[in-house]
Amino acid sequence: MVKKFFEELNKNTPRELENLFLEIDELITDINPINLMEYLSVISIFSEENYSDSNFLQISQLEYICGLMLKKKYNENNNNKIAPKRIQKIQDCINKFFTLWTLSDYYRRIDKTKSNKENEKNIMISSLSINYGIVRGDAFGDQIINQMVGLFEKYDEWIMKNEGFTIREAILFFEKIKERYERLLNKCRNNIINSSEDMVNELINNKDNIKNNLPLSIFKKIFKGKKKNLVQSSAAFLFDCTYKGTLTFTIESFCEEEDITNVESFRKFIDRFSSEINKDLNKKFKYPSDNNIIRERPIMRYNDKYVVSNLSSLISTIQYEIENDMKKNKIWDKYQKNKGDYLENRTKVILEQILPSSKSYESLLYDFVENTGEVRRCELDLLLVYDNKIFLVESKSGLFHTPARRGALKKLENNIKENIEYAFEQASRAKQYINDNEEAIFYDENGNKVVEIRGSDYSEVFIINTTMENFGEVATSINKFKQMGLYNNDEYPWSVNINDLDIIKDFIEYPFQFIHYIHRRLKINNRSNEIAEIKCNDELDLFIHYLQNNLYYDDCEEYNLVMIPDSSEIINEYYLSKNKDLIIKQNIDNDFKRILIDIEKLNTFGYTDIIVSLLELDGFTRNEIIDNLKLQMERTKVDKKIHDVTSIVLNNPNDKRTGIGVTIFTALSSMRADVGKRLEGYCRLKKYQQKSYEWIGICKFIDDPLWSINEVMYFKWEEEQNLHYDKLVEENLTKPLTWANKVGRNDMCPCGSGIKFKKCHGKN
């Protein structure tokens, strides 16, 4: 049935797409193109400000219309009125066209495949192509501006000579356009609202007059809604009279009204980034993934008038286009070196802000012994130490070329190799060096020892790859590209675009969140092919989903695909409004969060292992720990004695590296000297009894109001038979929790997790 549906779709879609294309082409023909683009852009901006799911036109759809305009020839006398019905028809056709194009692109590529492997490869290629045609923007204005200043300021002399403006002037001109648009759009909006309210008030005040001159049915229709509805209806009517001149400008009028003193530099800036209608551009343009000159020159020009349909497209384009011009000049090699240094430095700064008490070491050298016995001097961009965690970071500033973005396999393979795989190999070599040597020594370029690392002191080594380009689903689904033969290693780094890392920094409340996120994130990268695929087009979607849902999908073997929802609306709303109250915070119970914060404050070496283990617990177990803590505190409060309670997530009998227990002691501060030893001894014995891999001990002194907990300890190892401990367990502890002899796959797990056995401890 599904196959038949797709066969019919594939059969009918090309004809339907062609008809829609011709209809859109006709709708934008006999009309002034610059006026139409202004009209569409203003409505899109007003619609976008409402953060609704039914925005008028997306950026990619506006760009598509621009692309069609640039391949057409317009008659100078085309000044037909822009009717609302025409606008609605354009929107309907564009939405349908994009939907059909997306479906047809998928099916066109998989229709004739002969194997599942080839089928999956073509689906990934289609996904890249569609994302290239639809997805826009991977950073915000402030980030891009700061990045351009850091990259180009050293080359202002070259930019001025070859472009006609400096990078600071380019940023100034962009900000002047932005400020002008914001001012005029606000004026347009206020004029519409005020005029519509006046019109409705006049209508209501003359209700009797109107009633006597209108049929009753029409009168009731007009006044059946509230005043607010009437205002909205009249506002739509008044828009046609108000929008003109909001976004369009001439160079002369702009310079005069916005106090631009360097008119010649402004003219060259506008000319460099504008696409002129009626100049035979975009001759072969037809589909959203085709080459579209508007991506390189996002300012539309018709005669002497200009309009910027989307400001984010303009600011994003400046860096790429200046770089494209540099490639034609010998300065390119020097610039690339500076670009790499900039990325490394920015990576270091951001990670130090996320992990403020970390120690970081950059541009390191070390002597690695190859399998042949040859000693090789190797490089590492950044080594960062936080608690008992090591971060090995390699930064790559290479390009993600347009053909690769659209699914050209050879180019894609090269881009993955240069920016992700090579970074992993470099950092992985450093990881092996640390593991193979009792004392791993790193040097600076002058041969001076910078830092000495004892690998045995650290519980985990994370490999991070930062990139200047946003690799989107290539980075979030790198394991799928391994299956396609485009990535050759069996392990993957966390590959993240530098601007995404900067945004993650803004949303991180506590350093431990970042540790846990990477822990969960790498589990997705390195998950088995036998369990559910996690589908996601952007790193920030995964991160926001982590804050909301903990990113736990270890047991989703029943499903073929898990789709991570788009988070752009959440992030856009926060950055565009700059309202700190809109920031998404991790969904953690306040009492549980206080425990995590205090564990971090106690700063016991290895505390991040404790926090990660606690964050791995499900909501039921977390609540149980909080309830048990409060209950024991009440008991100590009554009799002034030490009380304890233990929560256990049972281990899998077939795996010695599972199972976790949490023991809580409550006491008075005066008992501090004795209670620590008692807690440690009890935890060790209880851990042995349960044969659990991990155990956490927590102590709370009830007469200390400043801390939610006062002491914490952590034990992690595989338990082996110990006759001495067997005797102590028999003498001091009750029987351990045991597994039922017959537990059905669909029965509730005996560990008390509240989920089915097959999804908990029934997985071998």
C-alpha positions in Angstrom: 0.0 0.0 0.0 2.8 2.4 0.9 4.8 1.4 -2.1 1.8 2.1 -4.4 1.3 5.5 -2.8 4.9 6.5 -3.5 4.7 5.1 -7.0 1.6 7.3 -7.7 3.4 10.2 -6.0 6.5 9.8 -8.2 4.3 9.5 -11.3 2.2 12.6 -10.7 4.6 14.9 -8.8 6.8 16.1 -11.7 3.8 17.3 -13.6 2.2 18.9 -10.6 5.5 20.6 -9.7 5.8 21.9 -13.2 2.3 23.3 -13.0 3.0 25.0 -9.7 6.3 26.4 -11.0 4.5 28.0 -14.0 1.7 29.3 -11.8 4.2 31.0 -9.4 6.1 32.3 -12.3 3.0 33.9 -13.7 1.9 35.3 -10.4 5.2 37.3 -10.0 5.4 38.5 -13.7 3.1 41.4 -14.5 3.9 43.4 -11.4 6.7 45.7 -10.1 9.2 43.1 -8.7 10.8 45.3 -6.0 7.4 46.4 -4.7 6.2 42.8 -4.6 9.4 41.7 -2.7 8.9 44.6 -0.2 5.3 43.6 0.3 6.1 39.9 0.9 9.1 40.7 3.2 7.1 43.1 5.4 4.3 40.6 5.9 6.9 37.8 6.6 8.6 40.0 9.3 5.3 40.9 11.0 4.2 37.2 10.9 7.6 36.0 12.3 7.3 38.4 15.2 4.3 36.5 16.4 6.4 33.3 16.7 3.5 31.3 15.3 3.6 28.0 13.5 1.9 29.5 10.5 4.4 32.1 9.5 3.6 33.7 6.1 6.7 32.8 4.2 10.0 31.2 5.4 13.4 32.8 4.5 14.1 30.0 2.0 10.7 30.6 0.3 11.4 34.4 0.0 14.8 33.5 -1.5 13.2 31.2 -3.9 10.9 34.0 -5.2 13.9 36.3 -5.4 15.6 33.6 -7.5 12.7 33.4 -9.9 12.6 37.2 -10.2 16.3 37.3 -11.1 15.8 34.9 -14.1 13.0 36.9 -15.6 12.7 40.0 -17.8 10.4 42.7 -16.4 8.6 45.4 -18.3 9.4 48.8 -17.0 5.7 49.7 -17.1 4.6 46.8 -14.8 2.9 48.7 -12.0 -0.2 46.6 -11.4 -1.6 46.8 -8.0 -0.6 44.0 -5.5 -3.9 42.5 -4.6 -4.3 40.5 -1.4 -5.8 37.6 -3.4 -2.6 37.4 -5.5 -0.4 37.3 -2.3 -2.5 34.5 -0.8 -2.2 32.6 -4.0 1.6 33.0 -4.0 1.8 31.7 -0.4 -0.4 28.7 -1.2 1.5 27.8 -4.3 4.9 28.2 -2.6 4.0 26.1 0.4 2.6 23.3 -1.8 5.6 23.5 -4.2 8.1 23.2 -1.3 6.2 20.2 0.2 6.0 18.4 -3.1 9.6 19.1 -4.0 10.7 17.7 -0.7 8.7 14.5 -1.1 9.7 14.0 -4.8 13.4 14.6 -4.0 13.4 11.7 -1.5 11.5 9.3 -3.7 13.3 10.2 -6.9 16.6 9.1 -5.2 15.4 5.8 -3.7 13.0 4.7 -6.5 15.6 2.5 -8.3 18.0 1.5 -5.6 18.9 -2.2 -5.4 20.0 -2.6 -1.8 19.2 -1.3 1.7 22.7 0.2 2.0 22.4 2.0 -1.3 18.9 3.1 -0.3 20.1 4.6 3.0 22.9 6.4 1.3 20.5 8.0 -1.2 18.2 9.0 1.6 21.1 10.8 3.4 22.1 12.5 0.1 18.5 13.6 -0.3 18.3 14.9 3.2 21.4 17.0 2.6 20.0 18.4 -0.6 16.7 19.3 1.0 18.3 20.9 4.0 20.5 23.0 1.6 17.4 24.2 -0.1 15.3 24.9 3.0 17.4 25.5 6.1 18.8 28.9 6.7 21.0 30.5 9.4 23.3 29.0 11.9 24.2 32.0 14.1 22.9 35.3 15.3 23.9 38.9 14.2 26.1 39.6 17.3 28.0 36.3 17.0 28.6 36.8 13.2 29.7 40.4 13.7 32.2 39.5 16.5 33.5 36.7 14.3 34.0 38.9 11.3 35.9 41.5 13.3 38.1 38.8 14.7 38.8 37.3 11.3 39.1 40.3 9.1 40.4 43.3 11.1 44.0 42.4 10.3 43.2 42.5 6.6 41.3 45.8 6.4 43.9 47.3 4.0 43.4 44.5 1.6 39.6 44.6 2.0 39.5 48.3 1.4 41.6 48.1 -1.7 39.7 45.2 -3.2 36.1 45.7 -1.9 36.0 49.5 -1.4 35.1 49.4 2.3 36.6 48.2 5.6 35.1 45.4 7.7 34.0 47.9 10.3 32.3 50.0 7.6 30.5 46.8 6.3 29.2 46.1 9.8 28.2 49.8 10.2 26.3 49.7 6.9 24.5 46.5 7.9 23.6 48.0 11.3 22.3 51.2 9.7 20.0 49.1 7.4 18.9 47.1 10.4 18.1 50.2 12.5 16.3 51.8 9.6 14.2 48.8 9.0 13.3 48.4 12.7 12.4 52.1 12.9 10.2 52.1 9.8 8.6 48.8 10.5 7.7 50.0 14.0 6.3 53.2 12.4 4.3 51.1 9.9 3.0 48.8 12.6 2.0 51.7 14.9 0.3 53.6 12.1 -1.7 50.5 11.1 -2.8 49.8 14.7 -3.7 53.4 15.5 -5.6 53.9 12.2 -7.5 50.6 12.6 -8.5 51.5 16.2 -9.7 54.9 15.0 -11.6 53.3 12.2 -13.3 50.7 14.5 -14.2 53.3 17.1 -15.8 55.4 14.4 -17.6 52.3 13.2 -18.9 51.4 16.6 -19.9 55.0 17.5 -22.0 55.1 14.3 -23.5 51.6 14.8 -27.1 52.8 14.5 -26.4 54.7 11.3 -24.7 51.7 9.8 -27.5 49.4 10.9 -30.1 51.4 9.1 -28.1 51.4 5.9 -26.9 47.7 5.8 -28.8 44.4 5.6 -29.2 42.8 9.0 -27.1 39.8 8.0 -24.1 41.9 7.0 -24.4 44.1 10.1 -24.4 41.0 12.4 -21.4 39.6 10.5 -19.4 42.9 11.1 -20.2 43.2 14.8 -20.3 39.5 15.8 -16.7 39.6 16.9 -15.1 41.5 19.7 -13.5 44.9 19.1 -10.1 43.2 19.0 -11.2 41.1 16.0 -12.5 44.2 14.2 -9.2 46.0 14.8 -7.3 43.0 13.4 -9.5 42.9 10.3 -9.2 46.6 9.6 -5.4 46.4 10.2 -5.2 43.9 7.4 -7.2 46.2 5.2 -5.0 49.2 6.0 -1.7 47.4 5.4 -2.0 48.0 1.6 -1.9 51.7 2.2 0.9 51.8 4.7 3.7 49.3 3.8 5.1 51.2 0.8 8.6 52.6 1.3 9.2 50.7 4.5 12.0 48.5 3.1 12.9 50.0 -0.3 15.5 52.7 -0.6 17.8 54.4 -3.0 21.5 54.9 -2.2 21.1 58.7 -2.2 18.0 58.8 0.1 19.5 56.2 2.5 22.8 58.2 2.9 20.9 61.4 3.5 18.3 60.0 6.0 20.7 57.7 7.9 23.7 60.2 8.0 26.1 58.1 6.0 29.1 60.3 5.3 31.2 57.9 3.2 28.7 57.6 0.4 31.2 55.9 -2.0 32.0 53.1 0.4 28.3 52.6 1.1 27.6 52.4 -2.7 30.4 49.8 -3.2 29.0 47.8 -0.2 25.5 47.8 -1.7 26.7 47.0 -5.2 28.9 44.1 -3.9 26.0 42.4 -2.2 23.1 43.2 -4.6 21.5 41.2 -7.4 20.1 43.3 -10.2 16.8 42.3 -11.8 16.7 42.2 -15.7 20.4 41.2 -15.9 20.0 37.6 -17.0 20.9 36.1 -13.7 19.8 32.6 -12.5 19.1 31.3 -16.0 19.1 27.7 -14.8 17.4 28.2 -11.5 14.2 26.2 -10.9 14.3 24.3 -7.6 15.3 25.4 -4.1 18.6 23.4 -4.1 19.7 25.0 -7.4 22.4 27.7 -7.5 20.7 31.0 -6.6 22.7 34.2 -6.9 20.6 35.7 -4.1 22.6 33.6 -1.6 25.7 35.4 -2.6 24.1 38.8 -3.2 21.0 39.0 -1.0 20.1 42.7 -1.7 17.5 43.0 -4.5 18.0 45.8 -7.0 15.5 47.1 -9.6 16.5 50.3 -11.4 17.7 52.6 -8.6 15.7 50.9 -5.8 17.0 48.3 -3.4 15.4 46.0 -0.8 16.9 43.5 1.7 14.3 40.7 2.0 16.1 39.2 5.0 18.8 40.8 7.2 20.1 37.5 8.6 20.9 36.4 5.0 22.9 39.7 4.4 25.0 39.5 7.6 25.7 35.8 7.0 26.8 36.4 3.4 29.4 39.1 4.1 32.1 36.8 5.5 31.7 34.1 2.9 31.8 36.5 0.0 34.9 38.4 1.2 36.5 34.9 1.7 35.6 34.0 -1.9 37.3 37.1 -3.1 40.4 36.3 -1.0 40.7 32.9 -2.6 41.6 34.5 -5.9 44.6 36.3 -4.2 47.8 35.2 -2.6 46.6 36.6 0.7 44.4 33.5 1.1 47.0 31.2 2.6 47.9 33.8 5.2 44.2 34.4 6.0 43.5 30.7 6.4 46.3 30.4 9.1 44.8 33.3 10.9 41.3 31.8 10.7 42.6 28.6 12.3 44.3 30.5 15.1 41.1 32.5 15.7 39.0 29.3 15.9 41.4 27.7 18.4 41.4 30.8 20.6 37.7 31.3 20.5 37.2 27.6 21.4 39.4 27.9 24.4 37.6 31.1 25.6 34.2 29.5 25.4 35.1 26.3 27.1 36.8 28.2 29.9 33.6 30.2 30.3 31.5 27.0 30.5 34.0 25.3 32.9 35.3 28.3 34.8 37.6 26.4 37.2 39.2 24.3 34.5 42.9 24.4 33.6 43.6 24.7 29.9 46.8 24.3 27.8 46.9 25.2 24.1 49.2 24.4 21.1 50.8 21.4 22.7 53.4 19.0 21.4 54.2 15.4 22.5 56.3 12.5 21.4 54.2 9.6 20.2 55.7 6.2 19.6 54.3 4.6 16.4 53.7 0.8 16.1 57.0 0.7 14.1 58.9 2.1 17.1 59.4 5.4 15.4 59.0 8.4 17.7 56.8 11.1 16.1 56.4 14.7 17.3 52.6 15.3 17.3 50.4 18.4 17.9 47.3 19.0 20.0 45.3 22.2 19.8 43.9 22.2 23.3 44.0 20.1 26.4 41.5 21.1 29.1 41.3 19.5 32.6 38.2 19.8 34.7 37.9 17.7 37.9 38.8 14.2 36.8 37.8 14.8 33.2 40.1 15.5 30.3 39.0 17.3 27.2 41.1 16.9 24.0 40.1 19.5 21.5 41.0 19.8 17.8 39.6 22.8 15.9 39.2 22.8 12.1 38.5 25.9 10.1 38.1 24.3 6.7 35.1 24.9 4.4 31.9 22.9 3.9 31.6 23.4 0.2 28.3 23.9 -1.6 28.5 20.7 -3.6 29.1 18.7 -0.4 26.1 20.4 1.3 24.0 19.3 -1.6 25.2 15.7 -1.4 28.1 15.4 -3.8 29.7 12.3 -2.3 33.4 12.8 -3.2 33.4 16.4 -2.0 31.4 15.5 1.1 33.9 12.7 1.9 36.8 15.2 1.6 35.1 17.8 3.8 34.3 15.2 6.5 37.9 14.0 6.4 39.4 17.4 6.6 37.2 18.9 9.3 35.9 16.0 11.4 37.7 12.7 10.9 41.2 14.1 10.8 40.4 16.1 14.0 39.3 12.8 15.7 42.4 11.0 14.6 44.7 13.8 16.0 42.8 13.9 19.4 42.5 10.1 19.5 46.3 9.8 19.1 46.7 12.1 22.1 44.3 10.0 24.1 46.3 6.9 23.3 49.4 8.7 24.4 47.9 9.5 27.7 46.6 5.9 28.2 49.9 4.3 27.1 52.1 6.3 29.4 52.2 6.5 33.2 53.1 10.1 32.9 52.2 11.9 29.6 54.3 15.0 29.1 53.2 17.8 26.8 55.6 20.6 25.6 55.3 24.0 24.0 56.9 24.8 20.6 60.2 25.7 22.3 60.4 22.3 24.0 59.5 23.5 27.5 57.3 21.2 29.5 53.8 22.6 29.9 51.9 20.0 31.7 52.2 16.4 32.9 49.2 14.1 32.9 48.8 10.9 34.9 46.0 9.1 33.0 45.2 6.9 35.9 44.0 10.0 37.8 41.2 10.7 35.4 38.0 8.8 34.8 37.1 9.9 31.3 38.7 11.5 28.2 36.4 13.4 25.9 37.3 14.2 22.3 35.8 17.4 20.9 36.1 18.8 17.4 35.1 22.4 16.9 34.5 23.7 13.3 34.1 27.1 11.8 31.4 25.8 9.4 28.1 24.3 10.6 28.0 20.7 9.3 24.4 20.2 10.5 23.2 16.6 10.2 26.6 15.4 9.1 27.9 16.2 12.6 24.7 15.0 14.4 24.5 11.7 12.4 28.2 11.0 11.7 27.6 7.3 12.4 25.3 7.1 9.4 28.1 8.6 7.2 30.3 5.8 8.5 27.9 3.3 7.1 28.0 5.2 3.8 31.8 4.8 3.7 32.4 8.5 4.1 34.0 8.2 7.6 36.5 5.5 8.4 36.9 5.3 12.2 34.8 3.2 14.6 34.6 6.0 17.2 33.4 9.5 16.8 34.2 12.9 18.3 31.6 15.4 19.5 31.8 17.7 16.5 30.3 21.1 17.1 30.2 24.4 15.2 31.8 27.2 17.2 28.7 29.4 17.1 26.5 26.5 18.4 29.0 26.0 21.2 28.7 29.7 22.0 24.9 29.4 22.2 25.2 26.2 24.4 27.4 28.3 26.7 24.6 30.8 27.1 22.1 28.1 28.1 24.4 26.2 30.5 23.6 27.0 34.1 26.2 24.8 35.8 29.4 23.2 34.6 28.1 19.7 35.5 25.3 20.1 32.8 27.9 20.4 30.1 29.7 17.3 31.3 26.5 15.3 31.4 25.4 16.6 28.0 28.7 15.5 26.3 28.3 12.1 28.1 24.8 11.7 26.6 25.7 13.2 23.3 28.6 10.8 22.7 26.3 7.9 23.5 24.1 9.0 20.6 27.2 9.2 18.3 28.4 5.8 19.3 25.1 3.9 19.6 24.7 0.5 18.1 23.2 0.2 14.6 20.8 -2.4 16.0 18.8 0.2 18.0 16.8 3.2 17.0 18.3 5.9 14.8 18.3 9.4 16.3 17.4 11.8 13.5 18.4 15.4 14.0 19.5 18.2 11.6 21.1 20.5 14.1 23.3 20.3 17.3 21.1 22.9 19.1 18.0 20.7 18.6 19.8 17.9 20.5 21.0 20.3 23.2 17.5 21.9 23.8 16.0 18.4 23.8 18.6 17.4 26.4 17.5 20.3 28.7 13.9 19.2 28.3 14.1 15.4 28.2 17.6 14.3 29.3 18.4 12.9 25.8 17.9 9.3 27.1 17.3 6.9 24.2 19.5 4.0 25.2 16.6 1.5 25.2 14.7 2.4 22.0 15.3 -0.8 20.2 11.6 -1.2 19.5 11.6 1.8 17.1 13.2 2.4 13.8 13.6 6.2 14.1 13.5 8.9 16.8 12.9 12.4 15.4 14.3 15.2 17.5 12.1 18.3 17.2 13.2 21.6 15.8 14.3 24.1 18.5 14.9 27.1 16.4 11.8 28.9 17.5 12.8 28.6 21.2 16.4 29.9 20.5 15.3 32.7 18.1 12.7 34.0 20.6 15.4 34.1 23.3 18.0 35.9 21.3 15.7 38.3 19.4 13.9 39.4 22.5 17.1 39.3 24.7 14.7 38.4 27.6 16.6 36.3 30.1 13.3 34.9 31.5 12.8 33.0 28.2 16.0 30.9 28.6 15.3 27.2 28.7 16.4 25.6 31.9 17.0 21.9 32.5 14.1 20.0 33.8 15.4 19.0 37.2 13.5 19.0 40.5 14.7 21.9 42.7 15.6 19.7 45.7 17.5 17.4 43.5 19.2 20.3 41.8 20.3 21.7 45.2 22.1 18.4 45.9 23.9 18.5 42.6 25.0 22.1 43.1 26.3 21.3 46.6 28.2 18.3 45.3 29.8 20.7 42.8 30.6 23.2 45.6 32.1 20.5 47.8 34.6 20.0 44.9 35.7 16.5 46.0 38.0 15.1 43.3 35.8 13.0 41.0 32.6 14.8 41.9 31.6 15.0 38.2 31.3 11.2 38.2 28.9 11.4 41.1 26.8 14.1 39.4 26.7 12.2 36.0 25.6 9.0 37.8 22.8 10.9 39.6 21.6 12.6 36.5 21.5 9.2 34.8 18.8 8.1 37.3 15.2 8.2 36.2 12.6 10.6 37.8 11.2 7.9 40.1 14.6 7.2 41.7 15.5 10.8 42.0 12.2 11.5 43.9 12.8 8.5 46.0 16.3 9.9 47.1 14.7 13.2 48.0 11.9 11.7 49.9 14.3 9.3 51.8 16.6 12.2 52.7 13.7 14.3 54.1 12.3 11.3 56.1 15.7 10.5 57.7 16.2 14.2 58.5 12.9 14.2 60.4 13.9 11.0 62.3 17.3 12.6 63.3 15.5 15.8 64.3 13.3 13.8 66.7 15.9 11.5 68.5 19.2 13.3 67.6 20.6 10.0 66.3 22.2 8.8 63.1 19.8 7.4 60.6 20.4 5.9 57.2 18.5 4.7 54.1 19.6 3.2 50.8 18.1 3.4 47.3 19.2 0.8 44.8 18.9 0.5 41.1 19.6 -3.2 40.7 22.5 -4.4 38.7 22.1 -6.7 35.7 23.4 -10.2 36.8 24.9 -10.7 33.4 27.0 -7.5 33.5 29.4 -6.7 36.4 29.5 -3.0 35.3 25.9 -2.2 36.1 23.9 -1.3 39.2 24.0 1.8 41.4 23.2 2.4 45.1 22.7 5.6 47.0 23.1 5.5 50.8 22.1 8.6 52.8 23.1 9.3 56.4 21.6 12.0 58.5 23.2 13.2 61.7 24.2 16.2 63.8 27.3 18.3 63.1 28.7 17.3 66.4 28.9 13.7 65.0 31.1 14.7 62.0 34.2 12.9 63.2 32.5 9.5 63.5 29.8 9.6 60.8 32.2 9.9 57.8 34.0 6.6 58.7 30.7 4.9 59.4 29.2 6.0 56.0 32.3 4.8 54.1 32.3 1.4 55.8 28.6 0.9 55.3 28.7 1.9 51.6 31.6 -0.4 50.9 29.8 -3.3 52.6 26.5 -2.6 51.0 28.0 -2.3 47.5 29.7 -5.6 47.9 26.5 -7.2 49.1 24.5 -5.9 46.1 27.4 -6.6 43.7 26.8 -3.1 42.2 29.3 -1.3 40.1 28.7 2.1 41.5 27.8 3.4 45.0 27.2 6.9 46.3 27.3 7.9 49.9 25.7 11.1 51.1 25.7 12.7 54.5 23.5 15.5 55.8 23.9 17.3 59.1 20.4 18.5 59.9 21.6 21.5 62.0 23.4 23.0 59.0 20.9 25.1 57.0 23.4 26.4 54.4 23.9 23.0 52.7 21.5 20.5 51.3 24.2 17.9 51.9 27.5 18.1 53.7 29.6 15.1 52.6 29.6 12.9 49.5 31.7 9.9 48.6 31.8 7.7 45.5 32.9 4.0 44.9 33.2 2.5 41.5 34.6 -1.0 40.6 33.6 -4.5 39.7 33.0 -6.7 42.8 34.9 -9.9 43.2 34.3 -12.7 45.8 35.8 -11.7 49.2 35.4 -14.2 52.1 36.0 -11.5 54.7 33.2 -9.3 53.2 30.9 -12.3 53.0 31.2 -12.8 56.7 30.7 -9.1 57.5 27.6 -9.0 55.2 26.1 -12.1 56.9 26.7 -10.6 60.4 25.6 -7.0 59.7 23.2 -6.7 56.7 19.8 -8.1 55.8 19.4 -10.2 52.6 20.1 -8.3 49.4 17.5 -7.6 46.8 17.3 -10.6 44.4 16.0 -11.2 40.9 12.8 -13.2 40.6 13.4 -16.6 39.0 10.9 -15.9 36.2 10.5 -12.3 35.1 8.7 -11.9 31.8 10.1 -9.5 29.2 7.0 -7.4 29.5 6.7 -7.6 33.3 7.7 -4.7 35.4 11.4 -4.8 36.4 12.0 -6.0 39.9 14.5 -3.2 40.5 11.5 -0.8 41.1 12.3 1.5 38.1 8.7 1.5 37.0 9.5 0.4 33.5 9.3 -3.0 31.8 12.0 -5.6 32.5 13.1 -5.7 28.8 13.8 -2.0 28.8 15.6 -2.0 32.1 17.7 -4.9 33.4 16.5 -7.4 30.9 18.8 -6.3 28.2 21.9 -8.4 28.2 
